[in-house]
Structure formats: structure tokens, C-alpha cells
Amino acid sequence: MITCARCGKQVSRRPRDVRERNYCSRTCHYASRAPRPARKKGTDKICEVCGATFYVPAARASARFCSMACKGVASRRTFTCETCGAESYGFDNRNKRWCSRACAASARRTGERRSCAQCGTDFYVTAGRAADGGGGRFCSLTCHNTHQGRGKTEHSCAVCGTTFRWSPSRSASGAYRITYCSLACRDADPARRAQLLEMNTAQQAGRTTRAEATGYALLDALGVDYLRQEPFAGKFTPDATIPAGRLVVQFDGDYWHDRDGTSAEPRIRRRVALDRSQDAYIRACGWQVLRLWESDLLTDPGACTERLRHHLQAADPG
């Protein structure tokens, strides 16, 4: 029998389990804060890198470093970068020559450094461009374009007021009117739009197609007062305009306006799209539009006449 060194309880123990200080249980042993029996079979060593003392188990008796970080530091091999001369390090299994990829890339370059002819910036020129007599003079496309346009004259756009530049040869040739900075500004100029509309009206008035001649004859037979080839709202010139009936009449050729709707020609498709746009604009202005096909005007003029009468009666119920 033994007596617990903490609680005094009497317990039985085998002779071989009797110690200098005995406890009835692990709870009493831990609560007493008594030192536990040493179970370590390794040794303490000093790290060869940082000098810290660390424990080495018996299975790792050959350990030399306290951590992987210290082991990595010990395996480094210092060297001098061949490009920039900076001190760096590698590892025993690698033959390092440069401290970074930038230095490695710089060492492999076979070109030369030059000064930009426009801005003076120092830049690298490859061997292929350096071998070309006219290559490698500018650091960027912007500098190249600026140098190329150094002799251009400045002008102000008549529409948006933007300053733009033209070459002296184009300015002095007299073949151009230096008025707009772009085609968009040219097309947006009201004066030019009016001029184009006037020219278009004059061009259409000078020639009459077979469909238009037949359509005008139908209108004359009905005794309707209409305007022939007059601009509509300053946008375009329809074939006939009847102000009293607020009606626009167009005489369309079967081919050019794609009556079958099967044409794949880009110019025909553009013409059809323009027809739809004009019709939408006419209706938005509070007018009606009537389109008569050339084949109907030639083969069935009676039906075309009835369609005209119907639209005019619908416009004027009284």
C-alpha cells in the first residue's frame, strides 16, 4: 500500500511501480505539477546558420539546421550578376549567371541603344532594325508620325472648330477645299446638305424614267395638282408630291427597288433600305406615301389609277 502524495488516499501498487513520490491517479499527478519522467532520447544541437539551440530526435541525429529556412540559407550560392553586377544567390544545383529575368534578357540582346530622333528618349533597337539603314530612328509610332508631319499646316474645321493638319503639298495644290476635319463634319454641314439636295434635284429633273413618265401621265389624267421633283422637308426629292392630299407618290423600277425582294447586290439593298427610311420619315411628318411599281404602271394602269383615287379620297373624306 502507498499513500498519494497529493490527496493522501491509500492505494495498492506493485513493488516495481513504487516511486519516490506516488500518486493515486493521473489527475493527482497532473494537479501536483510535479515534473514528469523524461522521455526524450535525442540531443540538443546548435543551428549552423542562426545559432539557435534546437532538439534533435535520435532518428534525426544528423540534423544540422533548426528549420527549412535555415537549411535553404545554407544551400545558397552567392554570385555576381553578369549584367548589372549586383550580388545575388542561387542554389548548388543551378548555374546562375543573372539576378533576374530582365538582366538575362538584356544579356541576350544583340542590338544597340539609340536616341529617338523626335523626343530624344533612349530606346533599344534590335539587330535586324539596326542593320536596316532607315530603321530604328524613333522610339514609338507617335514620334514617327509627329516627325513625318513636322511640316504640315494647321487649319480649323468649319463645323466643329477642331484644329487639324494638312501636308503642304495638298494645301498648295489647290485641288482641295480645306474646310472640314473629317467626312462626318462635311456631311453634317447644313450648307453642304442643301447644296447636295439642290444638285440631286437638278439631276433628277434633267432625266425622266419610263416609270416616272407613265406615272405623271396618270396624275395628269386625274387632274390632280402635284409638284414634280420638289425637295421634301429639305431631306430628299420624291417623284411627285400632292400637297392638297398630303401624299407623296414614288414610281419605282422593279429592278432598282427590288420588287421580288430577292436581290443580293449591295447597291440594291442600300436602295431598299433608303426607301424604307424615306417612307418612315414621310409618315413621321404626317404625310402618306404611295409607291407604284413600273410593271404595274405599264401593264395595269387602271389599277394604279384606282389606288391613287383611294389614297386621295382617304386624305380628303369630304
Residue, then its C-alpha position, 0 to 999 in steps of 0.5 A: m500500500i502507498t499513500c498519494a502524495r497529493c490527496g493522501k488516499q491509500v492505494s495498492r501498487r506493485p513493488r516495481d511501480v513504487r516511486e519516490r513520490n506516488y500518486c493515486s491517479r493521473t489527475c493527482h499527478y497532473a494537479s501536483r505539477a510535479p515534473r514528469p519522467a523524461r522521455k526524450k532520447g535525442t540531443d540538443k544541437i546548435c543551428e549552423v546558420c542562426g545559432a539557435t539551440f534546437y532538439v534533435p530526435a535520435a532518428r534525426a541525429s544528423a540534423r544540422f539546421c533548426s528549420m527549412a529556412c535555415k537549411g535553404v540559407a545554407s544551400r545558397r550560392t552567392f554570385t555576381c550578376e553578369t549584367c548589372g553586377a549586383e550580388s545575388y544567390g542561387f542554389d548548388n544545383r543551378n548555374k546562375r549567371w543573372c539576378s533576374r529575368a530582365c538582366a538575362a534578357s538584356a544579356r541576350r540582346t544583340g542590338e544597340r541603344r539609340s536616341c529617338a530622333q523626335c523626343g530624344t528618349d533612349f530606346y533599344v533597337t534590335a539587330g535586324r532594325a539596326a542593320d536596316g539603314g532607315g530603321g530604328r530612328f524613333c522610339s514609338l509610332t507617335c514620334h514617327n508620325t509627329h516627325q513625318g508631319r513636322g511640316k504640315t499646316e494647321h487649319s480649323c474645321a468649319v463645323c466643329g472648330t477642331t484644329f487639324r493638319w494638312s501636308p503642304s503639298r495638298s494645301a498648295s495644290g489647290a485641288y482641295r477645299i480645306t474646310y472640314c476635319s473629317l467626312a462626318c463634319r462635311d456631311a453634317d454641314p447644313a450648307r453642304r446638305a442643301q447644296l447636295l439636295e439642290m444638285n440631286t434635284a437638278q439631276q433628277a429633273g434633267r432625266t425622266t424614267r419610263a416609270e416616272a413618265t407613265g406615272y405623271a401621265l396618270l396624275d395628269a389624267l386625274g387632274v390632280d395638282y402635284l409638284r414634280q421633283e420638289p425637295f421634301a422637308g429639305k431631306f430628299t426629292p420624291d417623284a411627285t408630291i400632292p400637297a392638297g392630299r398630303l401624299v407623296v407618290q414614288f414610281d419605282g423600277d422593279y429592278w432598282h427597288d427590288r420588287d421580288g425582294t430577292s436581290a443580293e447586290p449591295r447597291i440594291r439593298r442600300r436602295v431598299a433600305l433608303d426607301r424604307s427610311q424615306d417612307a418612315y420619315i414621310r409618315a413621321c411628318g404626317w404625310q402618306v406615301l404611295r409607291l407604284w411599281e413600273s410593271d404595274l404602271l405599264t401593264d395595269p394602269g387602271a389599277c394604279t389609277e384606282r389606288l391613287r383615287h383611294h389614297l386621295q379620297a382617304a386624305d380628303p373624306g369630304 
